[in-house]
Structures are given as structure tokens and as C-alpha cells.
Amino acid sequence: MGVAELSYRDAVIRGIAQEMDRDKRVVFLGEDIGKAGGVFKSTVGLYEQFGPLRVRDTPISEQAILGAAMGAAMTGLRPIAEIMFADFLAVCFDYVANEMSKLHYMTNGQLSCPVVIRTGNGGGARFGAQHSQSVENWTMMIPGVKVVAPSSPVDVIGLMAAAVRDPDPVIFHEHKSLYATKGEVPDGVIVDTLGTAKIVRAGGDCTIVALALMVPRALEAAAMLASEHGIDAEVIDVRSLVPLDTQTILGSVSKTGRLFTVEENPRLCGWGAEIASIVADEIFWDLDGPIVRITTPHIPLPAADHLEDLALPSAARIVDKVRRVLKA
Amino acid sequence: MSDTVLMPQLGETVAEGKILAWFKSVGDEIKEGDNLFEVETDKVTIEIQAVVSGRLNEIRVSAGDVAKVGAIVAVIGGESPAKAAPQPEAEQAAAPKAAPWRNPFEEVSTPKGRYGPAKGPGDIRITPLARRLIAQNNVDIMRLAAEVKQRGGSRIDEQVVRSAMAASPPTLAPAPDAPRYTAPPAPLSGQTITLNAVRLKTADRLAENWRAIPHVFQAIEVDFTAIDRVRGKHKRVFQEAHGFSLTYLPFIARATCLAIQAFPQVNARFDGKFLSLSPTVSLGVAVDLSYNGLVVPVVRNAEDLTVAGLAKAMRRLIDKARSSKLGPDDLSGGTYSISNNGAFGTTFTAPIINAPQVAILSTDAIQLKPAVVSTPEGAFVAPRMIGMVGQSFDHRAFDGAYSAAFLSRLKQLLETRNWEDEFAGNP
């Protein structure tokens, strides 16, 4: 059983191919995903491998993409739909928030909606305020959808498989600034489980929970905290916002007594607020200090390089905040 | 692809369950909906059904063992473990551990208890964890505060408490909530009975309620002759229509709901500072499990039900209780309870209140007794159906006069209400 280094981008291709190969009902549609191979080159080769019937380019209409995907799902297919930039979920939010997410409930279980909405989320690529937002919290608040945001190539493949095989709509946030990053991926079919977090670094002094691009930054920060400040941080990759693996998070914070969230979404109603609330409630008597959230401020994201870098949580900012809070 | 069977969440505060029996063996073909295993929690015993079909390939928690909620107890489908090919590492690393099911209104469970104030001596701040450790280990907070002040600090945190504990082990007896191991006592003689989880939980609750609540017991003698007449008239038709007999209990339950309208404070929750009156009556009915514990399933919106409706609702719950089919929703949220001991011929019973409820009604045997009946022609001694109806109440919630007035109203309803109206149109 071999292990190969694979980029996050190629992991997306492999994850989709694995599922299309397994199940003829899996189809893939979106803007420029066919011959062009995707604007982020994360769908290269799928059109050639599976043909124009199963890999379809669509007009530039997010409503059309999700409407077609929902109809296909209702009639027995298992579509993967791409919304190129996660910001554009706002264009087709009715399908996400009112239609797909409520179908199973409103038909009393007669119909279900096994759609995976893949979308390029997050900043760091100088795309400006309308193409860089981290909108995982928009999707987290909708009853009836599941939400994942993998941070590594192996998780991309495993969670893609889990999302495609799930009977409910799943929003699959890929991070635009992670496409080029690489990680080790074993050969063979990879299937993961929705609703599970991963402890990516064990530690005893504090718990840092992070998602997507913030995971490598939290790990970088944890390494600096350990070597330069003698602080041994545990880092958790949340991976799945809905369902949320509260057991892993609560278990870790029970052990360390301190919680930091590192969120790319703007502070107001970011996903970390929900986790902070659950932790403060369920394990109040295990907390040894305030819960601290490290987030992008509540601002439209700037396009200028140094301003965007300033806005998103960086490893240096995480180190500084954790160190100061634990020292206080 | 295999599916794992998890220990289900069987109540708001249930953390683990004991598997009493497996109905299927490894190798059996399971159909969705088949009874898989029976589990006992501190609240309820319940049969768990399979939610998928496939071959039962593995049982990880055997009968008699306890598993945490959410733990994998069995694996259905996929290849059997003996011949399964080694999985790629990535798949193994991500072993399924889906979050356990939780009641949507109780997705977050707030811990019980408090461990002292946030501010200590000299306004020093104490973190929640430090407060818990101090209380659980009887650490001298004055000394901790003095130490921290001396160092110029302003807060007692985990580290401060732990180093103090390491320096001097506690000399006082451990706090009551600190876990203590007690060896089982050697049996005096004869048989030792191992108590099951329902029995132990019942014991804990009763002891705590008896300790915390100042109980007062009052009883009133009631003439059930009028009810007996109506009951006699409808008994046969009722039995034929519903398959079980019409007892006095639904009449008493109905009268209780009506009396509560005039005395809402008996149908309430007491939390130390407030008495919260309940707008509806969720009537708990104490059910004995063949001397193996006691459960109190709840009839919701009991005030909307007729005698026949109450009879049917109570019968359904009693049947469920006796066949261990009660779900957590059947047991929660009671606002008033009735304990009925009439079957054994007792004269009166003083039951223990089921906190946070503030009162519980007891009924005993109803039998023919000589009673004095006043008529315009004078007083006579006559055989009448007589029984005692009593109430234990929490004296913190209200006083004896209120309880007595409630019982008096209940007596009046039982003796003089036109019970025939209850059966108008329906058997």
C-alpha cells in the first residue's frame, strides 16, 4: 500500500473521480468545469474521463446550477455542483436555504436531496471583497444542510466521498488558498465520516480549534508557541461544522481548561461563537480562563496584499494572542 | 460499506447504558427494524431496533457490559472482520464516531451544581475550574487568596490550586461530591440482592427529595359512592370497547385536574426562589415495576382529557412501563403526580414528592364502610364506598391551609360532580 504526495487541488479531482467511478449516478456540473478544467484547475481531466453527459458545463447562472442539481437529485441522481466562488452562494441562496435544505422534511421523507455543493471559499488570493469571503458561517446556520471544510488533501478525498454518499445536501467548502498545498495521501479508496473533528496536534496547555486555511496557521503557531514560549497547545481541525463533533472539542477543552478559536470568517456570528457558547455552557466548570476568539474583523475584505494579510488571522497573530492571554 | 451501531442517547442527562441482552448473534442477517439489543439506563429499560439491514458482523459490547452514549456497540454489514482486507491507513484513522443523537431542545446540556462564588476573599477572582477544584478538594481558600495577593496576583486559577494541593494534601474529609470508593459491606447473613440501575436511581432521587423537601402530609376521607354508581353503569361497555376495566383512578385524576384549576399552586415547580405555575397539567402516574423499581410516566395536557381519555392514556403508559417500552419523553416534565396503592387494600400512604414538583396525591383502597349519612329525615349509618385521598406537599411552596382547601375541593368534586356527563356520547 503506497503513499503519495498530492496537492489539495489534485485531491479534489481524485475525490470526485473516485465517486464517479464507483457510482454511475454521480454527475458533476458547474461553470467551466469541463474542457477548461475549472478556474482553479481543480477539475482537470474529469471531462475527458467521464464524458460530456456526466461532466457538464453550465451557463453563468448559479440558480440554474443548483436548480438543475436539485431536480437531478430528486429524480435519482447524485449530483456534485460547483459554485465557483463561495461568495456567489448568495446569488442562489434560496436553493440552499429554502429548497434543498427543506425538501426531505417538507415531503415527509418522500424525497431527499443528495447534492454536494462544492465551492471555493476563503481569502488570501487578492480577489477582493466579493470573491474572498469566508462564508462557512452563512451555511452553518441553515437547518437541513451539512457543512464541511477540509484542510488537507487526504481529508478532501475522504470527506468528498462521505458527502457524495450522504443522503442530504452537503456544502463542501474548498479553500482557494489551500489548492496548491500538498500532503501525503495513501493509495486506494478513501472514505471518511461527516461530523468528525481531528486532533492534529496533541498538547496540554490550551486548545486551539481551527478550520480550513486556519488549520495550517494554527499548527504553525502551535510550533512557535512550543519552541519560543513553552506553551503546549492542542490543535483541533473542526473539519465539519454540521454535524459538529462537540465531543472531541469538549474533551480537549476539559483537559486543557483553555479554548481559542481561529476563524477566517468575520467575528460577528462566526462559527467559533457557537463553539464558545457550547463550551461555556457544557463544561463551564472545566474552564480556567476566558474563551478567546481570533478572527477576521467584521469588515469587507481588502484586496491590497498587505491589508488582506493583516485582516486574516496569521500564525504570528495567533501566537501573540495566545501568549498574552495565557500570561495575563 | 459497514454501518456501526452506537449506544443511543436515551434521555437528556443519560451518559451511559448497560446492555442487558442481545436479541441477535454475530452472523445473523438483520433487517431494518429488528430488535437488536436491550439497554438499561438509570431512567429506563428499552429495546433498540436496527436502522439498517445487513449481516451482524461484530458485537463489541457484550450483554452485561456498560457503554458510554455514542460508543460503537456493534457493526452491521460490510465484510466480516475475519476476512476483511486491511484498510488503507486513512480509512482507519477516520474510524466513524458520529455524534450521538440528542434531543433538539437539549442539544447543549448545562452542568448541574455550583462551586462557590466567582469572587473570593478580598475580591480576588477565581476561575470556574479553580472554584470546582477548591470545592471538591476542600482547599483552604483564605490561604490561597493570601498567597496570590502576596505575589501581587489578582486571580486564583487551576495552577494555584494544584500547587497548593500538591504542597499539602487535604486534611478535612472530602467534599460530598468528590468521588469516593466504598467497598461493598460483607453480607450479614443470607442473600445479597444486587440492585439494578432503575432501583439505584430511584433510591438516590427519593433520598435527595426526602432530605431536601420539608414534607407535610394531609389526607381527607372521600365518599366514592356516586362515582361507584357511574362506574358500575359503564364498566361493562367500557371493558368491551377498550379491553381493560374502568377503575377509580381516572375519576380521581379527572377531579384532580379540575381541582388544580382553582388551586394552581399545587401544579408548579419550586426552584428555591420562585414557584413557577404550570399552565397545563402533566400528570405523573407512579407505576410499580413488579417490586423492581418505580417509574412515573407522564400524561401530558391531562386537563384536556375526559375520564375515558385519562383511563386510556394511563393504561397506555402503564403497559409501556411494565413492558420496558417507556421512552425518555414519557418520563420527563411532570408537574403533578398521583401514587395509587389501592390494589393492596392499604388505608393511607404518605408518598415522597417528586422534585421539582411541589406535591403528590395518594389514593388507597376504596371499600364499603359504615358511614354516617345526613338526610332531611335525620342521620343514618349506611354502607358507603369510602377511601382516603391524601397529599404530600412541599411546605416551602405553600402552607397547610392551601393544601387542605385543595383537598376539600377535590373531595367535593369527587362526591358531587355529575360524573354521568363525562360519558355523554362515548362509552
Interface residues (C-beta under 8 A of the other chain):
Chain A: M1 V3 V154 I157 G158 R165 V185 P186 D187 G188 V189 I190 V191 D192 T193 L194 G195 T196 K198 P243 L244 D245 T246 Q247 G257 S277 I278 D281 E282 I283 F284 W285 D286 L287 D288 G289
Chain B: M1 G70 P86 P88 E89 A90 E91 A94 A95 P96 K97 A98 A99 P100 V108 S109 T110 P111 G113 Y115 T127 P128 L129 A130 R131 R132 D157 E158
